Amino acid sequence: MNEEIPTIAPQEVLRLSGAHLIDVRMPEEYVGELGHITGATLKTLGPELDQFLATHDVHETIIFICRSGARSGRATSQAMALGFKNIYNMAGGMLAWNALALPTEK
């Protein structure tokens, strides 16, 4: 089964209130050059993300974020396989977010 990964444009992230923003990059990337979105929680792809997904409601709205959209796409796919319904991969990741000059923290 090859379901399409639901995506959301960076500028739409700001308009979607109440969503959990989950950054799946490495800690050094989260505080690095590209920064991170205010309010985003770091849950690195792997055991840390696995634990997060195992303990959260499948009906919560979650937006996954990484550098370019590839790792967050894998996180979105993983969440879909676990039955999560309201999940999105932020298209283009933090590269696209920064290109649009949207606000970041470092």
C-alpha positions in Angstrom: 0.0 0.0 0.0 1.6 3.3 -1.1 -0.6 6.1 0.3 0.3 9.6 -0.6 2.0 11.6 2.3 -0.2 14.5 3.3 1.8 17.7 3.0 1.3 21.3 4.2 2.9 24.4 2.8 5.2 26.3 5.3 2.9 29.4 5.2 -0.1 27.3 6.1 1.6 26.0 9.2 1.2 29.4 10.8 -2.6 29.3 10.1 -3.2 25.9 11.5 -3.7 26.6 15.2 -3.6 23.8 17.8 -1.3 21.5 15.8 1.7 19.8 17.4 4.9 20.8 15.5 7.3 17.9 15.7 10.9 18.6 14.4 12.5 15.2 13.6 16.1 16.6 12.9 19.2 16.0 15.1 19.6 18.3 18.1 22.5 20.2 16.5 20.3 21.0 13.5 17.4 22.2 15.7 19.6 24.9 17.2 21.8 25.3 14.1 21.9 27.7 11.2 18.3 27.1 10.0 16.9 27.3 13.6 13.5 25.9 14.4 9.9 27.0 14.4 8.7 28.6 17.7 6.8 26.0 19.6 8.2 23.1 17.8 9.2 20.1 19.9 12.4 18.1 19.0 11.7 14.4 18.6 14.6 13.0 16.6 13.6 10.3 14.0 14.2 6.9 15.6 13.5 5.7 19.2 12.6 9.2 20.4 10.0 9.7 17.7 8.8 6.1 18.2 8.2 6.8 21.9 6.3 10.0 21.1 4.0 8.3 18.6 3.4 5.4 21.0 2.1 7.7 23.7 0.0 10.2 21.7 -3.6 10.2 20.5 -4.0 9.2 16.9 -6.6 12.0 16.4 -4.2 14.8 17.4 -3.1 17.2 14.6 0.7 16.8 14.1 3.0 18.6 11.6 6.3 16.9 11.1 9.3 19.1 10.2 12.9 18.5 9.1 15.6 20.2 7.0 14.2 19.5 3.5 11.1 17.4 4.0 12.6 13.9 3.5 12.9 12.8 7.1 9.7 14.4 8.1 8.1 12.5 5.2 9.3 9.3 6.7 7.9 10.4 10.1 4.6 11.2 8.5 4.5 7.8 6.8 5.4 6.1 10.1 2.6 7.9 11.9 0.1 7.0 9.1 1.1 3.3 9.5 0.2 3.6 13.2 -3.2 5.0 12.4 -2.7 8.7 12.9 -5.3 10.7 10.9 -4.5 14.4 11.1 -0.8 14.5 10.2 1.2 16.5 7.7 4.7 16.7 6.3 5.8 20.4 6.0 6.8 20.7 2.4 10.4 21.8 1.8 11.2 21.6 5.5 13.2 24.4 7.3 15.0 25.2 4.0 11.6 26.4 2.5 10.6 28.0 5.9 13.8 30.1 5.9 13.5 30.9 2.1 10.1 32.5 2.9 11.7 34.5 5.8 9.2 33.0 8.3 10.2 33.4 12.0 12.6 31.0 13.6 14.4 30.5 17.0 17.9 29.2 17.4 
